[in-house]
Amino acid sequence: MRKFFKTLALGLVAATMALPAMAEVDFSGKRIELLVPYAAGGGADLYARFLGPLIAERLPGKPTLIIRNVEGAGAIAGSNQFQDRAKPDGTDLIAASASVMLNYAFRDPRGHYKLNEWIPIISSAQGTVIYASPSLGAKDASEIANLQGKDVVMGANNPTGGDLRVILAMDLLGVNIRPIFGMNRGDVYPAFQRGEVNLDFSINNAFMEQVQPLVEEGTAVPLMTLGFTDDNGEVVRDPAQPELPHFLEVYKNLKGEELSGPARQAWDAVFNLNVMATRAILLPAGTPQDVQDAYKAALEQLLADFESNPDLKKQAVEVLGTEPQALGEAAARNLRAAVVFSDEAYAWLKDWLKTKFDVAL
């Protein structure tokens, strides 16, 4: 019996030695294509052109990276093409921005792409600050009730785009917004300065550059942020604006209870769509775990390089903001929370948009 086990052990060792070693991920000599479903020159294009080459430089084998813009149908054309053609071997990526998320979440019938199955390697948040004219009579969020019953005017592009996050938040607080639709974000800030609108919002970078001087001169009052999701999935104060309360704090202080039910589910989805997962780079479904791990390691190295290289960090802040970047499971959690509406939340939001603005999803 002892001889049998000795012979068996020797056989297993020999068999193990005969097995080929598991190949490490290596992109040497390969070309990676990063598809941008928008025209060149926009925010998502800038995001892709900044991050893409830096990621490729840190992948094993340092592959060549090319950017390909496929615009059309509000990002649906490029998203559908990625769904149909992307190879799950790490050589195909897509840069997604809010419209890719919104089209999927709002179930646009033109899109057949399965965003919920794609694998985000990084998602980038854009914290949001809501501010008002002092003429509305609120000097901070504790006086938000002073806005109820006032003529609160806000410039907005459309009811279902990025402005939705602020219009919905204020409506849930009992503030009846009168939006002026058809205005692009670049038009609203000057309109606020001229007094044509008296409520506005800004992402953190733009707030510090453009709005903070107005705060200091007394012509703008920061009320709240929309918050930020921490590593445990809880909404907390935005790390870029920790002195400001977030929307859910303000709601609880005003109403005496937490926001709950379908309204909370709808709010969470809109918040994640427009704050936590506004931009992302994703791999197609089916990409092997070792390839995902190689991308995660490259991004971890990149984030470390941001901290050690002041010039690179300055560029990163200009493009990505100061918010923490989400990788791996954190990025996947943000994306799922943004695009997977429950039927109950979708029905609530659909009814709210129809009632409020006569808009059909």
C-alpha positions as CSV (number, residue, x, y, z in Angstrom):
1,M,0.0,0.0,0.0
2,R,2.9,2.3,0.9
3,K,4.5,1.6,-2.5
4,F,1.1,2.4,-4.2
5,F,0.8,5.8,-2.6
6,K,4.4,6.6,-3.4
7,T,3.9,5.6,-7.0
8,L,0.6,7.7,-7.1
9,A,2.3,10.7,-5.7
10,L,5.2,10.5,-8.2
11,G,2.6,10.2,-11.0
12,L,0.7,13.3,-9.8
13,V,3.9,15.4,-9.6
14,A,4.9,14.3,-13.1
15,A,1.5,15.1,-14.4
16,T,1.5,18.5,-12.8
17,M,4.9,19.2,-14.2
18,A,3.7,18.2,-17.6
19,L,0.8,20.7,-17.5
20,P,1.5,24.0,-19.3
21,A,1.8,27.0,-17.0
22,M,-1.2,29.2,-17.0
23,A,-0.5,32.1,-19.4
24,E,-0.4,35.6,-17.9
25,V,-2.4,38.3,-19.6
26,D,-0.2,40.0,-22.2
27,F,-1.2,42.6,-24.7
28,S,2.1,42.9,-26.4
29,G,1.7,43.7,-30.1
30,K,-2.1,44.1,-29.7
31,R,-4.3,47.0,-30.5
32,I,-7.1,48.1,-28.1
33,E,-10.0,50.0,-29.5
34,L,-11.9,52.4,-27.2
35,L,-15.2,53.3,-28.8
36,V,-16.8,56.7,-27.9
37,P,-20.4,56.8,-28.9
38,Y,-20.3,60.6,-29.2
39,A,-18.8,63.2,-31.5
40,A,-15.2,64.2,-30.9
41,G,-14.6,67.1,-28.6
42,G,-17.3,66.5,-26.0
43,G,-17.0,65.6,-22.3
44,A,-17.0,61.8,-22.8
45,D,-14.5,62.1,-25.7
46,L,-12.2,64.1,-23.5
47,Y,-12.6,61.6,-20.7
48,A,-11.7,58.7,-23.1
49,R,-8.8,60.5,-24.6
50,F,-7.3,61.3,-21.2
51,L,-7.8,57.9,-19.5
52,G,-7.5,55.5,-22.4
53,P,-3.8,56.0,-23.3
54,L,-2.8,56.1,-19.6
55,I,-4.5,52.8,-19.0
56,A,-2.9,51.2,-22.0
57,E,0.5,52.3,-20.9
58,R,0.1,50.4,-17.7
59,L,-1.4,47.2,-19.1
60,P,1.0,44.2,-19.6
61,G,2.7,44.5,-22.9
62,K,1.7,48.2,-23.3
63,P,-0.7,47.8,-26.3
64,T,-1.5,50.4,-28.8
65,L,-4.8,52.2,-28.1
66,I,-7.0,53.9,-30.7
67,I,-10.1,56.0,-30.1
68,R,-13.0,55.5,-32.4
69,N,-16.0,57.9,-32.4
70,V,-19.3,56.5,-33.5
71,E,-21.9,59.2,-33.0
72,G,-25.6,59.1,-33.7
73,A,-29.1,58.6,-32.2
74,G,-28.0,60.1,-28.9
75,A,-25.2,57.6,-28.3
76,I,-27.4,54.6,-29.2
77,A,-25.7,53.9,-32.5
78,G,-22.3,53.4,-31.0
79,S,-23.7,51.5,-28.0
80,N,-25.5,49.1,-30.2
81,Q,-22.4,48.6,-32.3
82,F,-20.3,47.8,-29.3
83,Q,-22.9,45.3,-28.1
84,D,-22.8,43.6,-31.5
85,R,-19.1,43.7,-32.3
86,A,-17.0,44.0,-29.2
87,K,-14.7,41.0,-28.5
88,P,-14.6,39.8,-24.9
89,D,-10.8,39.5,-24.9
90,G,-9.8,42.9,-23.5
91,T,-9.2,44.5,-26.9
92,D,-12.5,46.3,-27.0
93,L,-13.7,49.1,-24.6
94,I,-16.5,51.7,-24.6
95,A,-16.6,55.0,-22.9
96,A,-20.1,55.7,-21.6
97,S,-21.6,58.9,-20.4
98,A,-25.0,59.9,-19.0
99,S,-26.9,59.5,-22.2
100,V,-25.8,55.9,-22.6
101,M,-27.0,55.2,-19.1
102,L,-30.3,57.2,-19.5
103,N,-31.2,55.6,-22.8
104,Y,-30.9,52.2,-21.2
105,A,-32.5,53.0,-17.9
106,F,-35.5,54.7,-19.6
107,R,-35.8,51.7,-21.9
108,D,-35.4,53.5,-25.3
109,P,-36.7,51.0,-27.8
110,R,-34.0,52.0,-30.3
111,G,-31.3,50.5,-28.1
112,H,-30.7,46.8,-28.0
113,Y,-27.4,47.0,-26.0
114,K,-27.3,45.3,-22.7
115,L,-25.6,47.8,-20.5
116,N,-26.4,45.8,-17.3
117,E,-24.1,43.0,-18.6
118,W,-21.1,45.2,-19.5
119,I,-18.2,45.2,-17.1
120,P,-17.1,48.6,-15.9
121,I,-13.3,49.0,-15.2
122,I,-13.8,52.5,-13.8
123,S,-16.7,54.8,-13.1
124,S,-16.3,58.5,-12.3
125,A,-18.7,60.5,-10.3
126,Q,-19.6,64.2,-10.7
127,G,-20.7,65.7,-7.4
128,T,-23.4,68.3,-7.7
129,V,-24.0,71.5,-5.7
130,I,-27.3,73.3,-5.8
131,Y,-27.2,77.0,-5.2
132,A,-29.7,79.9,-5.1
133,S,-30.0,83.6,-5.4
134,P,-30.2,85.3,-1.9
135,S,-33.4,87.0,-3.2
136,L,-35.2,83.7,-2.5
137,G,-34.7,84.2,1.2
138,A,-32.7,81.1,2.2
139,K,-29.3,81.6,3.6
140,D,-28.6,77.9,3.8
141,A,-30.3,74.5,3.6
142,S,-31.9,74.8,7.0
143,E,-34.2,77.5,5.5
144,I,-35.1,75.5,2.4
145,A,-38.8,75.9,3.4
146,N,-38.5,79.6,2.5
147,L,-38.4,78.6,-1.2
148,Q,-41.8,76.9,-1.0
149,G,-44.4,79.0,-2.6
150,K,-41.8,81.3,-4.3
151,D,-41.3,81.7,-8.0
152,V,-38.2,79.5,-8.3
153,V,-36.9,79.6,-11.8
154,M,-34.2,77.3,-13.2
155,G,-32.7,77.0,-16.6
156,A,-32.8,73.4,-18.0
157,N,-32.3,71.5,-21.2
158,N,-35.1,69.0,-20.9
159,P,-37.1,67.1,-18.3
160,T,-35.3,63.7,-18.7
161,G,-31.7,64.8,-19.0
162,G,-29.1,65.7,-16.4
163,D,-31.3,68.5,-15.0
164,L,-33.7,65.9,-13.8
165,R,-31.6,65.2,-10.7
166,V,-32.1,68.8,-9.4
167,I,-35.7,69.2,-10.5
168,L,-36.7,66.0,-8.8
169,A,-34.8,66.8,-5.6
170,M,-36.4,70.2,-5.2
171,D,-39.9,68.8,-6.0
172,L,-39.5,66.2,-3.3
173,L,-38.6,69.0,-0.9
174,G,-41.8,70.7,-1.8
175,V,-40.2,73.4,-3.9
176,N,-42.1,74.0,-7.1
177,I,-39.5,74.6,-9.8
178,R,-40.4,76.6,-12.9
179,P,-37.9,75.3,-15.4
180,I,-37.1,77.2,-18.6
181,F,-36.4,74.3,-21.0
182,G,-34.1,74.5,-24.0
183,M,-31.2,76.1,-22.2
184,N,-27.8,74.4,-22.3
185,R,-25.6,74.3,-19.2
186,G,-23.3,77.0,-20.7
187,D,-26.2,79.4,-21.0
188,V,-27.6,79.0,-17.5
189,Y,-24.7,80.3,-15.5
190,P,-24.7,83.7,-17.2
191,A,-28.5,83.8,-16.9
192,F,-28.1,83.3,-13.1
193,Q,-25.6,86.1,-13.0
194,R,-28.1,88.4,-14.8
195,G,-30.9,87.4,-12.4
196,E,-33.0,85.7,-15.1
197,V,-33.0,82.4,-13.1
198,N,-32.6,82.2,-9.4
199,L,-31.7,78.6,-8.8
200,D,-28.9,76.6,-10.5
201,F,-26.6,73.7,-9.9
202,S,-23.0,72.9,-10.8
203,I,-20.6,70.0,-10.7
204,N,-17.8,70.5,-8.1
205,N,-15.0,71.7,-10.4
206,A,-17.2,74.3,-12.0
207,F,-18.7,75.4,-8.7
208,M,-15.2,76.1,-7.3
209,E,-14.1,78.0,-10.4
210,Q,-17.3,79.9,-11.3
211,V,-19.7,79.9,-8.4
212,Q,-17.5,80.3,-5.3
213,P,-16.6,83.9,-6.3
214,L,-20.3,84.7,-6.4
215,V,-20.7,83.1,-2.9
216,E,-17.9,85.3,-1.6
217,E,-19.5,88.4,-3.1
218,G,-22.9,87.5,-1.7
219,T,-24.8,86.9,-4.9
220,A,-25.1,83.1,-4.6
221,V,-26.0,80.9,-1.7
222,P,-24.9,77.2,-1.7
223,L,-27.8,75.1,-0.3
224,M,-26.8,71.4,-0.6
225,T,-25.1,68.8,-2.6
226,L,-26.8,65.6,-3.9
227,G,-24.3,63.5,-1.9
228,F,-21.9,60.8,-2.6
229,T,-21.9,57.0,-2.2
230,D,-19.3,55.6,0.1
231,D,-17.6,52.2,-0.1
232,N,-20.5,50.6,1.8
233,G,-23.0,51.9,-0.6
234,E,-24.4,54.5,1.8
235,V,-25.1,58.1,0.7
236,V,-22.9,60.5,2.6
237,R,-21.7,64.1,2.3
238,D,-19.8,64.8,-0.9
239,P,-16.1,64.6,0.0
240,A,-15.4,67.7,-2.2
241,Q,-18.0,69.8,-0.3
242,P,-18.1,68.2,3.2
243,E,-19.5,71.4,4.9
244,L,-22.7,71.2,2.9
245,P,-25.5,68.8,3.8
246,H,-26.7,66.3,1.1
247,F,-30.2,66.1,-0.3
248,L,-31.3,63.1,1.9
249,E,-30.1,65.0,5.0
250,V,-32.1,68.1,4.0
251,Y,-35.2,66.0,3.2
252,K,-35.1,64.3,6.6
253,N,-34.6,67.6,8.5
254,L,-37.5,69.2,6.6
255,K,-39.9,66.3,6.6
256,G,-39.0,64.6,9.9
257,E,-38.6,61.2,8.2
258,E,-36.4,59.4,5.7
259,L,-37.4,59.5,2.0
260,S,-38.8,56.0,1.3
261,G,-40.9,53.8,-1.0
262,P,-41.0,54.1,-4.8
263,A,-40.0,57.8,-4.6
264,R,-36.8,56.8,-2.8
265,Q,-36.1,54.1,-5.3
266,A,-36.6,56.5,-8.2
267,W,-34.5,59.1,-6.5
268,D,-31.6,56.6,-5.9
269,A,-31.7,55.6,-9.6
270,V,-31.7,59.2,-10.8
271,F,-28.9,60.1,-8.3
272,N,-26.7,57.2,-9.5
273,L,-27.4,58.0,-13.1
274,N,-26.5,61.6,-12.8
275,V,-23.9,61.7,-10.0
276,M,-22.2,58.4,-9.2
277,A,-22.0,56.8,-12.7
278,T,-22.0,59.8,-15.0
279,R,-19.0,58.4,-16.9
280,A,-17.4,55.0,-17.1
281,I,-15.2,52.8,-19.3
282,L,-16.4,49.3,-19.8
283,L,-15.5,45.9,-21.2
284,P,-18.1,43.7,-23.0
285,A,-19.9,40.9,-21.2
286,G,-18.0,37.7,-21.0
287,T,-14.5,39.2,-20.6
288,P,-12.5,36.7,-18.5
289,Q,-11.6,37.5,-14.9
290,D,-7.9,37.6,-15.5
291,V,-8.3,40.3,-18.2
292,Q,-10.5,42.2,-15.8
293,D,-7.9,41.9,-13.1
294,A,-5.2,43.2,-15.5
295,Y,-7.3,46.3,-16.1
296,K,-7.9,46.8,-12.5
297,A,-4.2,46.5,-11.7
298,A,-3.4,49.0,-14.4
299,L,-6.0,51.5,-13.0
300,E,-4.7,51.0,-9.5
301,Q,-1.3,51.9,-10.7
302,L,-2.6,54.9,-12.6
303,L,-4.4,56.2,-9.5
304,A,-1.2,55.8,-7.5
305,D,0.6,57.7,-10.2
306,F,-1.9,60.6,-10.0
307,E,-0.9,61.0,-6.3
308,S,2.8,60.8,-6.9
309,N,3.0,63.0,-10.0
310,P,1.7,66.6,-9.4
311,D,1.5,67.5,-13.1
312,L,-0.5,64.3,-13.9
313,K,-2.7,64.9,-10.9
314,K,-3.5,68.4,-12.0
315,Q,-4.6,67.1,-15.4
316,A,-6.7,64.4,-13.7
317,V,-8.5,66.9,-11.5
318,E,-9.3,69.0,-14.6
319,V,-10.9,66.0,-16.3
320,L,-12.1,63.7,-13.5
321,G,-12.7,66.2,-10.7
322,T,-11.6,65.7,-7.1
323,E,-14.1,62.8,-6.4
324,P,-12.7,59.3,-5.6
325,Q,-12.7,57.0,-8.7
326,A,-14.5,53.7,-8.4
327,L,-12.8,50.5,-9.7
328,G,-13.9,46.9,-10.0
329,E,-16.9,45.9,-7.8
330,A,-17.4,49.5,-6.6
331,A,-17.7,50.6,-10.3
332,A,-20.1,47.7,-11.0
333,R,-22.2,48.6,-8.0
334,N,-22.6,52.2,-9.1
335,L,-23.5,51.2,-12.6
336,R,-26.1,48.6,-11.5
337,A,-27.7,51.1,-9.2
338,A,-27.9,53.6,-12.0
339,V,-29.3,51.6,-14.8
340,V,-31.4,48.8,-13.3
341,F,-34.7,50.5,-12.4
342,S,-37.2,48.3,-10.5
343,D,-40.6,48.2,-12.2
344,E,-42.0,50.1,-9.2
345,A,-39.4,52.9,-9.4
346,Y,-39.8,53.2,-13.2
347,A,-43.6,53.4,-12.9
348,W,-43.3,56.1,-10.2
349,L,-40.9,58.2,-12.2
350,K,-42.9,57.7,-15.4
351,D,-46.0,58.9,-13.6
352,W,-44.2,61.9,-12.0
353,L,-42.8,63.0,-15.4
354,K,-46.2,62.7,-17.0
355,T,-48.0,64.6,-14.3
356,K,-45.3,67.3,-13.9
357,F,-44.3,67.9,-17.5
358,D,-46.6,65.9,-19.7
359,V,-43.5,63.9,-20.8
360,A,-43.9,60.2,-21.6
361,L,-41.0,57.8,-21.1
